[in-house]
């Protein structure tokens, strides 16, 4: 991902999204949040990943704000839906638990 960012002078905003996902998966949550913040305006996936990063950093109140924003864009979002959409994520159960702590409904 770093090579792609270096080699492409016109960085598409989705690079930041993917970079944030990679960093979050690696446990580098502060860096992940910085990458996600470069993707604007946030979409439901960005909000979900930001909530996970914030929970892992112990910032539950901020994570809950991200989930509220997610639900305002996607009112039907639930943990069971997320389980189906991101079944490829390493540590899926940890991912879902972070979202549960952030207030995403079952």
C-alpha positions as CSV (number, residue, x, y, z in Angstrom):
1,X,0.0,0.0,0.0
2,X,2.9,2.4,0.8
3,X,4.3,1.7,-2.7
4,X,0.9,2.5,-4.3
5,X,0.7,5.8,-2.4
6,X,4.3,6.7,-3.4
7,X,3.8,5.9,-7.0
8,X,0.4,7.3,-7.8
9,X,0.6,11.1,-7.8
10,X,-3.2,11.3,-7.9
11,X,-4.1,9.4,-4.8
12,X,-7.7,8.2,-5.0
13,X,-9.5,8.6,-1.7
14,X,-10.2,4.9,-1.5
15,X,-6.5,4.3,-0.9
16,X,-7.0,5.9,2.5
17,X,-9.9,3.6,3.2
18,X,-7.8,0.5,2.3
19,X,-4.8,1.8,4.2
20,X,-6.9,2.3,7.3
21,X,-8.3,-1.2,7.0
22,X,-4.8,-2.6,6.8
23,X,-3.5,-0.6,9.7
24,X,-6.6,-1.5,11.9
25,X,-6.1,-5.1,11.0
26,X,-2.4,-4.8,12.1
27,X,-3.5,-3.2,15.4
28,X,-2.1,0.2,14.5
29,X,-5.3,2.0,15.5
30,X,-4.1,5.6,15.8
31,X,-2.6,5.4,12.3
32,X,-5.7,3.7,11.0
33,X,-7.8,6.6,12.3
34,X,-5.6,9.1,10.6
35,X,-6.0,7.3,7.3
36,X,-9.8,7.0,7.7
37,X,-10.0,10.7,8.4
38,X,-8.5,11.4,5.0
39,X,-11.5,9.7,3.3
40,X,-14.3,12.3,3.2
41,X,-17.2,12.3,3.6
42,X,-17.1,9.0,5.6
43,X,-19.3,6.2,4.3
44,X,-20.8,3.4,6.5
45,X,-17.7,1.2,6.1
46,X,-15.4,4.0,7.2
47,X,-17.6,4.7,10.2
48,X,-17.6,1.1,11.1
49,X,-13.8,0.8,10.9
50,X,-13.3,4.0,12.9
51,X,-15.7,2.7,15.6
52,X,-13.6,-0.5,15.9
53,X,-10.3,1.4,16.1
54,X,-11.7,3.7,18.7
55,X,-13.0,0.8,20.8
56,X,-9.6,-0.9,20.6
57,X,-8.1,2.4,21.9
58,X,-10.6,2.5,24.8
59,X,-12.4,5.5,23.4
60,X,-15.9,4.0,23.7
61,X,-17.9,7.3,23.8
62,X,-16.3,8.4,20.5
63,X,-16.9,4.9,19.0
64,X,-20.6,5.2,19.9
65,X,-20.7,8.5,18.1
66,X,-19.3,6.8,15.0
67,X,-22.0,4.0,15.3
68,X,-24.7,6.7,15.6
69,X,-23.4,8.3,12.4
70,X,-23.3,4.9,10.7
71,X,-26.9,4.2,11.8
72,X,-28.0,7.6,10.5
73,X,-26.7,6.6,7.0
74,X,-27.7,3.0,7.2
75,X,-30.5,2.6,9.8
76,X,-30.8,-1.2,9.1
77,X,-27.2,-2.0,10.0
78,X,-26.8,-4.8,12.5
79,X,-24.1,-7.1,13.8
80,X,-25.6,-10.0,11.9
81,X,-25.4,-8.1,8.6
82,X,-21.8,-7.2,9.3
83,X,-21.0,-10.8,10.1
84,X,-22.2,-11.7,6.5
85,X,-20.5,-8.8,4.8
86,X,-17.1,-9.1,6.4
87,X,-16.7,-12.8,7.0
88,X,-13.2,-12.4,5.5
89,X,-11.9,-10.2,8.3
90,X,-9.3,-11.8,10.5
91,X,-10.5,-11.9,14.1
92,X,-14.1,-11.5,13.0
93,X,-15.4,-12.1,16.5
94,X,-13.2,-9.4,17.9
95,X,-14.4,-7.1,15.1
96,X,-18.0,-7.8,16.0
97,X,-17.4,-7.4,19.8
98,X,-15.9,-4.0,19.2
99,X,-18.9,-2.9,17.2
100,X,-21.2,-4.4,20.0
101,X,-19.3,-2.3,22.6
102,X,-19.8,0.7,20.3
103,X,-23.6,0.2,20.3
104,X,-24.3,-1.5,17.0
105,X,-27.5,-3.6,17.4
106,X,-27.6,-7.3,17.1
